[in-house]
Structures are given as C-alpha cells and as structure tokens.
C-alpha cells in the first residue's frame, strides 16, 4: 500500500474575523502552494537538571513554538492570493469596474495600499494530508515576495507566523477543505509578459521609452513581527508590527551597458531617487483589458550595485533598491507609500 504524497494533499484558507486570534474558522479558499513549509506542532519540553538527580526524570511541556513559515507557489492572475496580499498590505481599496461592455466579460480593478499596521488581520489555514488534517488556527501574513522561477514563470512566496498546528480540529475536516473554492491551475504570470520601467523620481510619468531590459526582478516585502507568549495560553498572542516594513526591489541585468553601468554608478554616488513599476499583462478579459498585475514604487533608493563576472567577458550588473515613503507623489503616481499593487481580473469580490 502506497503512502500519502504531495499529490494527495491540499491547502485551503479563509480570512478570520477581525481581532479573533486563536479562534479557527472554516476554510473556503483553495491555494496551490508547493508545500506546507514544514508546519508541525512543536511544544517546548522543560527538563529539570537540579542537583541530586542521577538521570533526567519526566519533563513537562511549556510554550509552543510559533510556526514561522514560507509558502511558495506559482503567481496567477486570478486566484485567491489577492486575499493574502491584502492581509499583508492591510488596506485594499473598494473594488471598481475596470471595463464593462454589453456581451463581454466585465473586468474588475483591485488596488492594494500599505496600511501603517496589519493588527487584527490574518487567516485560518487547513491542510488535508488524507490521514489527518493539519489546521493552523490563526496566522498573520507578514510579507510576500515575487521572483522569476523555472522557464520564466513568476513564483510568489508568502510569510506566515501562526499559533500552533493541530490535527484534531472539529472546525476543518477533509470535507471542509474539499468544499473550498478552487481556482483554475492555468492563468500563470510569466516574465515574458512583464515590463520593468524606471526613471528619475523628478522626471515625467513612466512611459514606453522608460522600459529597461532586466533579466530578473525580485520584489521582497516584509513587516517585522513580534511573537509574544502571554499568561494563560501556550501559543503566541497575536503578533504585532515590530519595526518598519521593508520593501526591496532586486534587479539583475543582462550584459553591462550604459544604463546599467554609468547611470546606476552615478546614482549610487549622487544618492539619486528613482521611481519604477513592473507590469505583467496576461490574456484579454474583454476587448479592452488584459489580466494585469502591476507594482508601483514612487521612491526607490539604490543601496547596492555590483558588476560580478560570470564567464568570459560577461559582466552582469546587480542592483538592490529600497522602496521608501516619497516626500511628494511623483508624476504619474498619485500616492506616496513605498509601493502599491493593482490587479485587474474577473473576480469582483473585495479582499475583505
């Protein structure tokens, strides 16, 4: 008899009610992550090493180690990951119609802004492993990243900090996970569908002429969280923001040219501020709109620039930018927070 494999396991989640940390809710949204990130129930055993004992005696369990996980999957234009992004960013705008025409599919615009904190936001997750269901009662989504994966597909990773895993939940069973809404496997985001544009923060709105040839563009967003243990319970109290959110944009260029050499070298020397966006366009939803995923950065500071050698005569620059709060909104971007995410898709349901 064969054992359980990853083909048999499924992950689903739901956003929990505001300020209900530690209370499981029934999951409703299916997700396609590559693994459970090593989720396990891990109580900390307390042993006594007092004088007078020849051997260790029976121990007791104290605090439960808080699961700190990274869940990675393919980035898709129209799945449920927009809810996880909204939980991490904290401030989704009201969903609006992007384009609506008689006889055509309506496209909807979802705009996600950064909130000062994400207190009270989080999810319950459940993983059906056939022999049992692992439930993560509560978890904060405290960051996410995108990077180029195999064959140019874009991968997206989410960072979670949670309460504790349990395999005896009465809230989430195999049928609960199975009855969740499961998005299509297709509609993935690819590098070939993306455009990276950048110019000086003081310049005009980004345009086609500002497109930069980039081999890799990695977005990394994280909100540092505390994980306090409190009296009366073994698992952690709801984590809270424990430092300034950080947003890094790492760009890998093909062979060095004037843009990736002189301009960036001068930028590092002169502390030049930039603005940029990354736009992915999928298939058409209707005659006007394509599936869209757009990251905008109104103020980028160049922290690191290097030109490592890789093979004969190949000099491929690498740049690390840090997104900051803009003093004023630059031309073409009517906001000042470090970044904003916009999705255009067929889903009209607000993230929360």
C-alpha positions as CSV (number, residue, x, y, z in Angstrom):
1,X,0.0,0.0,0.0
2,X,1.5,3.3,-1.1
3,X,1.9,6.2,1.4
4,X,0.5,9.7,1.2
5,X,2.2,12.0,-1.3
6,X,2.1,15.7,-2.1
7,X,-0.4,14.9,-4.9
8,X,-2.9,13.9,-2.3
9,X,-2.5,17.0,-0.1
10,X,-4.5,20.2,-0.4
11,X,-4.3,23.6,1.3
12,X,-7.2,25.9,1.9
13,X,-7.6,29.1,3.9
14,X,-10.0,31.8,5.0
15,X,-9.5,35.3,6.5
16,X,-10.6,35.3,10.1
17,X,-12.8,37.8,11.8
18,X,-11.0,41.0,13.0
19,X,-9.4,40.5,16.3
20,X,-10.3,36.9,16.7
21,X,-6.7,35.5,17.0
22,X,-6.7,31.8,18.1
23,X,-10.2,31.1,17.0
24,X,-10.4,28.8,14.0
25,X,-12.9,29.4,11.2
26,X,-13.9,27.1,8.4
27,X,-11.6,27.5,5.3
28,X,-13.2,28.4,2.0
29,X,-10.4,29.3,-0.5
30,X,-8.2,26.7,-2.1
31,X,-4.5,27.6,-2.7
32,X,-1.8,25.9,-4.7
33,X,1.4,26.0,-2.7
34,X,4.3,23.7,-3.3
35,X,4.5,22.5,0.4
36,X,3.2,23.2,3.9
37,X,6.5,25.0,4.7
38,X,7.3,22.5,7.4
39,X,4.2,23.1,9.5
40,X,4.3,21.0,12.7
41,X,3.1,21.0,16.3
42,X,6.3,21.8,18.3
43,X,5.8,22.2,22.1
44,X,8.9,23.1,24.1
45,X,9.8,20.4,26.7
46,X,11.1,21.6,30.0
47,X,13.5,19.3,31.8
48,X,14.9,19.6,35.3
49,X,18.6,19.4,35.8
50,X,18.7,20.1,39.5
51,X,21.4,18.7,41.8
52,X,20.6,15.3,43.3
53,X,19.3,13.6,40.1
54,X,21.4,10.9,38.6
55,X,19.3,10.9,35.4
56,X,16.7,13.2,33.9
57,X,13.2,12.5,35.1
58,X,9.9,13.2,33.5
59,X,9.6,16.6,31.8
60,X,6.7,19.0,31.1
61,X,5.6,20.9,28.1
62,X,5.8,24.7,28.2
63,X,5.3,27.2,25.4
64,X,4.5,26.0,21.8
65,X,7.0,27.2,19.2
66,X,5.2,29.6,16.9
67,X,5.2,28.3,13.3
68,X,7.1,30.7,11.1
69,X,6.5,29.5,7.5
70,X,7.1,30.4,3.9
71,X,4.6,29.1,1.4
72,X,5.6,29.3,-2.2
73,X,3.6,28.7,-5.4
74,X,3.1,30.0,-8.9
75,X,1.9,33.5,-9.3
76,X,-1.5,33.6,-11.0
77,X,-3.6,36.5,-12.3
78,X,-7.0,35.4,-10.9
79,X,-6.6,33.1,-7.9
80,X,-7.2,33.7,-4.2
81,X,-3.7,35.0,-3.4
82,X,-5.1,38.6,-3.7
83,X,-6.6,38.0,-0.2
84,X,-3.2,37.0,1.2
85,X,-1.7,40.1,-0.4
86,X,-4.4,42.3,1.1
87,X,-3.8,40.8,4.6
88,X,-0.1,41.6,4.3
89,X,-0.6,45.1,2.9
90,X,-3.6,45.9,5.1
91,X,-5.5,48.4,3.0
92,X,-7.4,47.2,0.0
93,X,-9.4,49.8,-1.8
94,X,-13.0,49.3,-2.8
95,X,-13.3,47.1,-5.9
96,X,-14.3,49.0,-9.0
97,X,-15.3,48.1,-12.6
98,X,-12.4,48.5,-14.9
99,X,-14.3,47.8,-18.2
100,X,-17.8,46.7,-18.8
101,X,-19.4,46.2,-22.1
102,X,-22.6,44.5,-23.3
103,X,-21.9,40.9,-24.3
104,X,-18.4,40.9,-22.8
105,X,-16.9,39.7,-19.5
106,X,-16.5,42.5,-17.0
107,X,-13.0,43.3,-15.7
108,X,-12.6,44.4,-12.1
109,X,-9.8,46.6,-10.6
110,X,-8.4,45.7,-7.2
111,X,-6.0,48.2,-5.7
112,X,-4.0,47.3,-2.5
113,X,-2.3,50.1,-0.5
114,X,0.0,49.8,2.5
115,X,-1.6,50.3,5.9
116,X,0.5,51.5,8.9
117,X,-0.1,48.2,10.6
118,X,-2.0,44.9,10.0
119,X,-3.3,44.4,13.5
120,X,-6.4,42.2,13.6
121,X,-5.8,40.7,10.1
122,X,-5.0,37.1,9.4
123,X,-6.1,33.7,8.2
124,X,-7.0,30.2,9.3
125,X,-5.4,27.5,7.1
126,X,-6.0,23.8,6.8
127,X,-4.0,21.2,5.0
128,X,-5.7,17.9,4.1
129,X,-3.0,15.2,4.3
130,X,-5.5,12.3,3.8
131,X,-4.7,10.5,7.1
132,X,-5.4,13.7,9.0
133,X,-6.0,17.5,8.6
134,X,-3.3,19.9,9.9
135,X,-5.0,23.1,11.0
136,X,-3.2,26.4,11.6
137,X,-5.8,28.1,13.7
138,X,-4.6,31.6,13.2
139,X,-1.7,33.1,11.2
140,X,-0.5,36.6,10.2
141,X,0.6,37.1,6.6
142,X,3.6,39.4,7.3
143,X,5.2,39.6,3.9
144,X,5.4,38.3,0.4
145,X,7.9,38.2,-2.5
146,X,7.9,37.5,-6.2
147,X,10.8,36.1,-8.2
148,X,11.5,34.5,-11.6
149,X,11.1,30.7,-11.4
150,X,11.7,27.8,-13.8
151,X,11.2,28.6,-17.5
152,X,10.4,32.2,-16.7
153,X,7.2,31.6,-14.6
154,X,6.9,34.0,-11.7
155,X,6.8,32.4,-8.3
156,X,5.2,34.1,-5.3
157,X,6.0,33.3,-1.6
158,X,4.1,34.3,1.5
159,X,5.5,34.6,5.0
160,X,3.2,33.4,7.9
161,X,3.6,33.5,11.7
162,X,0.9,31.4,13.4
163,X,-0.5,30.0,16.7
164,X,0.0,26.2,16.6
165,X,-0.8,23.2,14.4
166,X,-3.5,20.8,15.4
167,X,-4.6,17.6,13.8
168,X,-7.8,17.2,15.9
169,X,-9.8,20.2,14.7
170,X,-13.6,19.9,14.6
171,X,-13.8,23.1,12.5
172,X,-11.8,22.0,9.5
173,X,-12.1,18.4,8.3
174,X,-11.4,16.7,4.9
175,X,-14.8,17.7,3.7
176,X,-14.3,21.3,4.7
177,X,-11.1,21.5,2.7
178,X,-12.6,19.7,-0.3
179,X,-15.7,22.0,-0.4
180,X,-13.5,25.1,-0.7
181,X,-13.5,27.1,-3.9
182,X,-10.5,26.0,-6.1
183,X,-9.2,28.4,-8.8
184,X,-8.0,27.1,-12.2
185,X,-4.5,25.8,-12.4
186,X,-3.8,27.9,-15.5
187,X,-3.5,31.7,-15.9
188,X,0.0,31.9,-14.6
189,X,2.2,35.0,-14.6
190,X,5.4,34.9,-16.8
191,X,8.4,37.1,-17.1
192,X,7.8,37.3,-20.9
193,X,4.5,39.1,-20.1
194,X,6.3,41.7,-17.9
195,X,7.7,45.1,-18.4
196,X,10.1,46.9,-16.0
197,X,10.1,50.7,-16.3
198,X,12.3,53.2,-14.3
199,X,13.2,56.8,-14.5
200,X,14.3,59.6,-12.1
201,X,11.7,60.4,-9.5
202,X,11.7,64.0,-10.7
203,X,11.1,63.1,-14.3
204,X,7.8,62.8,-16.2
205,X,5.4,59.9,-15.9
206,X,6.7,56.5,-16.8
207,X,6.3,55.7,-20.5
208,X,7.3,53.1,-23.0
209,X,10.7,54.7,-23.5
210,X,11.5,54.0,-19.8
211,X,11.4,50.2,-20.2
212,X,14.6,48.6,-19.0
213,X,16.0,45.3,-20.1
214,X,16.1,43.2,-17.0
215,X,16.9,39.5,-16.6
216,X,15.4,39.2,-13.1
217,X,13.3,41.5,-10.9
218,X,12.6,40.3,-7.4
219,X,10.1,42.1,-5.1
220,X,10.5,41.5,-1.3
221,X,8.1,42.9,1.2
222,X,8.1,42.2,4.9
223,X,6.7,43.6,8.1
224,X,8.8,42.6,11.2
225,X,6.5,40.9,13.8
226,X,6.9,40.1,17.4
227,X,5.6,36.8,18.7
228,X,4.8,37.2,22.4
229,X,3.9,34.4,24.7
230,X,1.4,35.5,27.4
231,X,0.0,34.1,30.6
232,X,-2.9,31.7,30.2
233,X,-2.0,30.1,26.9
234,X,0.8,28.1,25.3
235,X,0.6,29.5,21.8
236,X,1.7,33.1,21.0
237,X,-0.6,36.1,21.3
238,X,-1.4,37.9,18.1
239,X,1.8,39.3,16.6
240,X,2.1,43.0,16.1
241,X,4.3,45.1,13.9
242,X,7.7,45.2,15.4
243,X,9.6,47.6,13.2
244,X,9.3,49.5,9.9
245,X,8.1,47.5,6.9
246,X,10.9,46.9,4.4
247,X,10.5,46.8,0.6
248,X,13.4,45.7,-1.6
249,X,13.5,45.5,-5.4
250,X,16.4,43.5,-6.7
251,X,17.2,43.8,-10.4
252,X,19.6,41.6,-12.3
253,X,20.6,42.9,-15.7
254,X,21.9,41.2,-18.8
255,X,25.4,42.3,-20.0
256,X,26.5,45.7,-18.8
257,X,25.5,48.7,-20.9
258,X,25.4,52.5,-20.4
259,X,22.1,52.3,-18.5
260,X,23.2,49.6,-16.1
261,X,26.7,50.9,-15.7
262,X,27.2,54.7,-15.9
263,X,23.6,55.7,-14.8
264,X,23.4,53.4,-11.8
265,X,27.0,54.0,-10.7
266,X,26.3,57.8,-10.8
267,X,23.0,57.2,-9.0
268,X,24.8,55.4,-6.1
269,X,27.3,58.2,-5.9
270,X,24.8,61.0,-6.0
271,X,22.0,59.4,-4.0
272,X,19.6,59.8,-6.8
273,X,15.9,58.8,-6.2
274,X,14.1,56.8,-8.8
275,X,10.5,55.7,-9.5
276,X,9.6,52.4,-11.2
277,X,6.9,50.0,-12.0
278,X,6.6,46.4,-13.0
279,X,3.6,45.5,-15.1
280,X,2.5,41.9,-16.1
281,X,-0.2,41.6,-18.8
282,X,-1.9,38.3,-19.4
283,X,-4.7,37.3,-21.9
284,X,-7.6,39.6,-22.8
285,X,-10.5,39.5,-20.4
286,X,-12.6,41.6,-22.8
287,X,-11.8,43.8,-25.9
288,X,-10.1,46.4,-23.6
289,X,-8.5,44.9,-20.6
290,X,-6.0,42.1,-20.1
291,X,-5.4,40.3,-16.8
292,X,-3.0,42.6,-15.0
293,X,-0.6,42.6,-12.1
294,X,1.1,46.0,-11.5
295,X,3.6,47.0,-8.8
296,X,4.4,50.7,-8.5
297,X,7.2,52.3,-6.5
298,X,7.2,56.1,-6.2
299,X,10.6,56.4,-4.4
300,X,13.4,54.0,-4.9
301,X,16.8,54.5,-3.4
302,X,19.8,52.5,-4.7
303,X,21.5,50.7,-1.8
304,X,23.9,48.4,-3.6
305,X,25.3,48.0,-7.1
306,X,27.8,45.4,-8.3
307,X,29.1,44.0,-11.6
308,X,30.1,40.4,-11.0
309,X,31.8,38.4,-13.7
310,X,30.1,35.2,-15.0
311,X,32.0,33.5,-17.7
312,X,34.3,35.1,-20.3
313,X,33.6,38.8,-20.9
314,X,30.2,38.6,-19.3
315,X,29.6,41.4,-16.8
316,X,26.1,41.3,-15.4
317,X,25.2,44.1,-13.0
318,X,23.1,43.6,-10.0
319,X,21.2,46.4,-8.2
320,X,19.3,46.4,-4.9
321,X,16.8,49.2,-4.5
322,X,14.9,50.0,-1.3
323,X,11.4,51.5,-1.6
324,X,10.7,54.4,0.7
325,X,8.0,56.9,1.6
326,X,8.0,59.6,-1.1
327,X,8.1,63.2,0.1
328,X,5.5,64.0,-2.6
329,X,3.8,61.9,-5.2
330,X,5.8,61.8,-8.4
331,X,4.2,62.5,-11.8
332,X,2.0,59.6,-12.8
333,X,1.7,58.1,-9.3
334,X,-0.9,59.7,-7.1
335,X,0.4,58.2,-3.8
336,X,3.4,58.3,-1.6
337,X,3.6,55.0,0.3
338,X,6.5,52.7,-0.6
339,X,4.6,50.6,-3.1
340,X,1.1,49.9,-4.4
341,X,-0.2,46.7,-6.1
342,X,-3.0,46.8,-8.7
343,X,-4.7,43.7,-10.1
344,X,-7.2,43.6,-13.0
345,X,-9.2,40.3,-13.1
346,X,-12.6,38.8,-13.4
347,X,-13.1,38.4,-9.6
348,X,-15.3,41.2,-8.2
349,X,-15.2,40.1,-4.6
350,X,-13.4,42.5,-2.2
351,X,-10.5,41.0,-0.3
352,X,-12.1,41.9,3.0
